[in-house]
């Protein structure tokens, strides 16, 4: 009979291994906790290391005359992406003019250019010209390509601007606007009409059309067919000869003031009659805007044309009033 006294148990080595493993685990946990506290204090004393993300390389101006750099811009619109055209330079302009001076026709000529965007009478919207702050905000939107009109060329734009009437807050806030133009590098296009009497005829006829609406009950400031032009030309305004000379003088002074206020900008002076008589003026304006020269065209049809007598109801009175005055030349000039 075998005796089992003193014979080691088969389970004891396994138990020993478990005990040893348990103490090793406790020791490891303790060691890690101590190291964590020590290194945590050390890392907290180190300066924060951050990864700096640099903007893309700014757009360059190859071949641009140094004196022209202030007039070259790279807008970053919020409403769309210029994509591969983001480094195509854009120039800013403003057409300063008066109502019925051919500015609508002139603007359609500019907008027929594939790289030019002229946004119309932006400041005909009264809230946008309610104060200087709103004017500046609106101008920023225009020149950032964020005023979207039917004329907008978006990413293809190389010259962007607007048409601004002298009576739409322009002269009232001329000092602040002049500073903005100079700071932002905005070029000014003065567009006026030499014959202020013809402008007056157009103004009175347009006012009549707003009320009478002879074109099927629709008011049209500009027309695109000979028939429409003939219908509107049938109306012959009666001009108040009592205030005629003072009215012409007032408009002349308005034009003179605008030239004085903004003559220190980069600018060009154009007259409606000159463009009508000499289409090389269109090449001149494209050179001024620094855009590729293209053939410009407009679908607009002139309404009041030809000699003046058939266009004015009280022609004899007007003629007698202006003869012998500084405005006598208006009686014979074309356009």
C-alpha positions in Angstrom: 0.0 0.0 0.0 1.4 3.3 -1.2 1.6 6.2 1.3 0.6 9.7 0.0 2.2 11.5 3.0 4.7 14.2 1.7 3.7 13.8 -1.9 3.3 17.3 -3.5 -0.1 18.3 -4.7 -0.5 18.6 -8.5 -2.5 21.9 -8.2 0.0 23.9 -6.1 2.3 25.0 -9.0 -0.6 26.4 -10.9 -1.8 28.4 -7.8 1.7 29.7 -7.3 1.9 30.9 -10.9 -1.4 32.8 -10.4 -0.2 34.4 -7.3 3.0 35.5 -8.9 1.2 36.9 -11.9 -1.2 38.8 -9.7 1.7 40.5 -7.9 3.4 41.3 -11.2 0.2 43.0 -12.5 -0.1 45.1 -9.3 3.5 46.1 -9.6 3.0 47.1 -13.2 0.0 49.2 -12.5 1.7 51.0 -9.7 4.8 51.7 -11.8 2.7 53.0 -14.7 0.7 55.3 -12.3 3.9 56.8 -10.9 5.4 57.3 -14.3 2.2 59.0 -15.6 2.2 61.5 -12.8 5.9 62.3 -13.3 5.7 62.7 -17.0 2.4 64.5 -16.8 4.1 67.2 -14.7 7.0 67.4 -17.1 4.8 67.7 -20.2 2.7 70.4 -18.6 5.8 72.5 -18.2 6.7 72.2 -21.9 5.5 74.8 -24.4 2.5 73.9 -26.4 3.5 72.6 -29.9 1.0 73.4 -32.6 0.8 72.6 -36.3 0.6 75.8 -38.3 -1.4 75.7 -41.5 -0.1 78.1 -44.1 -2.3 79.8 -46.7 -1.8 79.0 -50.3 0.9 81.0 -52.0 -0.6 84.4 -52.9 -1.4 85.2 -56.5 1.4 86.9 -58.5 1.3 89.8 -60.9 3.5 88.9 -63.8 4.0 91.7 -66.3 2.0 94.2 -64.3 3.6 97.7 -64.1 4.4 98.5 -60.5 2.4 101.7 -60.7 -0.7 99.6 -61.6 -0.6 97.1 -58.8 -3.0 99.1 -56.6 -5.7 98.7 -59.3 -5.3 94.9 -59.6 -7.2 92.6 -57.2 -8.0 89.0 -56.6 -11.5 88.8 -55.1 -12.6 85.9 -53.0 -16.4 85.8 -53.4 -18.6 84.2 -50.7 -21.4 83.2 -53.2 -19.3 81.1 -55.6 -15.8 79.9 -56.3 -13.6 81.4 -58.9 -11.9 78.0 -59.2 -9.1 78.0 -61.6 -9.6 81.7 -62.3 -8.9 82.7 -58.7 -5.5 84.2 -59.7 -6.9 86.0 -62.7 -6.6 89.7 -61.8 -9.7 91.9 -61.6 -10.0 95.6 -61.9 -12.6 97.8 -60.2 -14.5 100.6 -61.9 -17.5 102.9 -61.3 -19.4 104.8 -64.0 -20.4 108.2 -62.6 -23.2 109.7 -64.7 -26.7 111.3 -64.8 -30.0 109.9 -65.9 -30.8 109.8 -69.6 -27.1 110.4 -70.6 -26.8 107.2 -72.6 -25.5 105.3 -69.6 -27.9 102.3 -70.1 -26.7 101.9 -73.7 -23.1 102.4 -72.7 -23.4 99.7 -70.0 -24.9 97.2 -72.5 -21.8 97.8 -74.7 -19.5 97.0 -71.7 -21.4 93.9 -70.7 -21.2 92.5 -74.3 -17.5 92.0 -73.4 -17.0 88.5 -72.1 -14.7 89.7 -69.3 -16.6 92.8 -68.1 -19.3 92.9 -65.5 -21.2 96.2 -64.9 -24.0 95.7 -62.4 -26.3 98.6 -63.3 -27.8 101.2 -60.9 -26.9 99.3 -57.7 -27.7 102.4 -55.6 -31.2 102.9 -57.1 -32.0 100.6 -54.1 -32.5 103.3 -51.4 -31.6 101.3 -48.3 -28.2 100.5 -49.9 -27.4 104.3 -49.9 -29.1 105.2 -46.7 -25.8 106.1 -45.0 -22.0 105.9 -45.6 -21.7 102.6 -43.8 -24.3 101.0 -46.1 -22.7 102.5 -49.2 -19.3 101.0 -48.2 -20.8 97.6 -47.4 -22.6 97.6 -50.8 -19.4 98.6 -52.7 -17.5 95.8 -50.9 -20.1 93.3 -52.1 -19.9 94.6 -55.7 -16.1 94.5 -55.8 -16.0 91.1 -54.1 -18.2 89.8 -57.0 -21.0 89.0 -54.5 -23.6 91.2 -56.2 -25.2 88.8 -58.7 -26.9 90.3 -61.7 -27.8 89.1 -65.2 -24.6 90.8 -66.4 -22.3 88.9 -64.0 -19.5 86.9 -65.6 -18.5 85.4 -62.3 -15.1 83.6 -62.5 -14.4 85.0 -65.9 -14.6 88.6 -64.8 -11.6 90.8 -65.4 -13.3 94.2 -64.7 -16.2 94.7 -62.4 -18.2 97.8 -61.5 -21.5 99.6 -61.4 -23.4 102.6 -62.7 -23.8 105.4 -60.2 -26.0 108.4 -60.7 -24.8 111.6 -59.2 -28.0 112.1 -57.3 -27.8 108.6 -55.6 -25.8 109.7 -52.5 -22.6 110.0 -54.5 -22.0 113.8 -54.1 -23.6 113.9 -50.6 -20.9 111.5 -49.3 -18.2 112.4 -51.8 -15.3 112.6 -49.3 -15.8 109.1 -47.9 -16.4 107.6 -51.3 -13.3 109.3 -52.7 -11.3 107.8 -49.9 -12.8 104.4 -50.6 -12.0 104.7 -54.4 -8.4 105.6 -53.7 -7.9 102.9 -51.0 -9.5 100.1 -53.0 -8.0 101.2 -56.4 -11.3 101.9 -58.1 -11.0 103.6 -61.5 -13.7 106.2 -62.4 -15.5 106.4 -65.8 -17.2 109.8 -66.1 -20.0 109.6 -68.7 -22.0 112.7 -69.6 -24.0 114.2 -72.4 -22.8 117.3 -74.1 -26.3 118.4 -75.3 -28.2 118.8 -72.0 -31.3 119.9 -74.0 -31.6 116.5 -75.6 -31.1 114.9 -72.2 -34.0 117.0 -71.0 -36.2 115.8 -73.8 -35.3 112.2 -73.0 -36.0 112.8 -69.3 -39.4 114.3 -69.9 -40.4 111.6 -72.4 -39.3 108.8 -70.0 -41.4 110.4 -67.2 -44.4 110.5 -69.5 -43.9 106.9 -70.4 -43.9 105.8 -66.8 -47.4 107.1 -66.5 -48.9 106.6 -69.9 -47.2 103.3 -70.8 -48.0 103.4 -74.5 -46.2 100.1 -75.2 -49.1 97.8 -74.3 -49.3 99.1 -70.8 -45.6 98.5 -70.1 -43.0 101.1 -69.1 -39.7 100.8 -71.0 -36.8 103.1 -70.3 -34.9 101.4 -73.2 -36.2 99.6 -76.2 -34.8 96.9 -78.6 -36.9 97.4 -81.7 -37.4 100.2 -84.2 -41.2 99.9 -83.8 -41.0 100.4 -80.0 -38.7 103.4 -80.5 -41.1 105.0 -83.0 -44.0 104.6 -80.6 -42.2 106.3 -77.8 -40.9 109.0 -80.0 -44.4 110.1 -80.9 -44.7 111.9 -77.6 -43.3 115.5 -77.9 -42.7 117.1 -74.5 -43.5 120.7 -73.7 -40.5 122.3 -72.0 -40.9 124.9 -69.3 -39.0 127.8 -70.8 -39.3 129.9 -67.6 -37.0 127.5 -65.7 -35.1 126.1 -68.8 -31.9 128.1 -68.4 -31.7 127.7 -64.6 -32.4 123.9 -65.0 -29.6 123.5 -67.5 -27.3 125.5 -65.3 -28.1 123.4 -62.3 -27.2 120.2 -64.1 -24.1 121.7 -65.5 -23.0 122.6 -62.0 -23.7 119.1 -60.8 -21.4 117.6 -63.5 -18.7 120.2 -62.7 -18.9 119.3 -59.0 -18.5 115.6 -59.7 -15.4 116.2 -61.8 -13.9 118.4 -59.1 -14.6 115.9 -56.3 -13.3 112.8 -58.1 -10.6 114.2 -60.4 -7.8 112.9 -58.2 -8.8 109.3 -59.0 -7.6 107.3 -62.0 -10.3 108.4 -64.4 -11.5 108.8 -68.0 -14.1 111.4 -69.2 -16.5 110.2 -72.0 -19.4 111.9 -73.7 -22.3 110.1 -75.2 -22.1 112.1 -78.4 -18.4 111.3 -78.9 -19.1 107.5 -78.5 -21.9 107.7 -81.1 -19.8 109.6 -83.6 -16.5 107.8 -83.0 -16.6 104.1 -82.1 -12.8 104.1 -81.5 -13.8 105.5 -78.1 -14.9 101.9 -77.3 -11.3 100.7 -77.8 -10.2 103.6 -75.6 -12.4 102.4 -72.7 -11.3 98.8 -73.1 -7.7 100.0 -72.9 -8.6 102.0 -69.8 -10.1 98.9 -68.1 -7.1 96.8 -69.2 -9.2 94.1 -70.8 -8.6 92.4 -74.1 -10.1 94.4 -77.0 -13.3 93.0 -78.4 -16.0 94.3 -80.7 -18.7 95.7 -78.4 -22.4 95.7 -79.4 -25.8 96.7 -78.0 -29.3 95.7 -78.9 -30.7 99.0 -77.7 -32.4 101.2 -80.3 -32.2 105.0 -80.0 -35.6 106.7 -79.4 -35.1 110.4 -80.1 -33.0 111.1 -83.1 -32.8 113.6 -85.9 -33.3 117.3 -85.8 -34.7 118.9 -82.6 -37.7 120.9 -83.9 -40.0 117.8 -84.5 -39.1 116.5 -81.0 -40.3 119.4 -78.9 -44.0 120.6 -78.7 -43.1 124.3 -78.0 -40.0 124.4 -80.2 -40.2 128.1 -81.0 -40.4 129.1 -77.4 -37.4 126.9 -76.5 -35.5 128.3 -79.5 -36.2 131.9 -78.5 -35.2 131.2 -74.9 -31.8 129.7 -75.6 -30.7 131.9 -78.5 -28.1 134.4 -77.3 -27.3 132.3 -74.2 -24.3 130.0 -73.4 -26.6 127.1 -74.3 -27.4 128.2 -77.9 -25.3 125.5 -79.3 -27.7 122.9 -77.9 -30.2 123.9 -80.6 -28.2 122.5 -83.5 -26.1 119.7 -82.1 -27.0 116.1 -83.2 -27.6 113.2 -80.8 
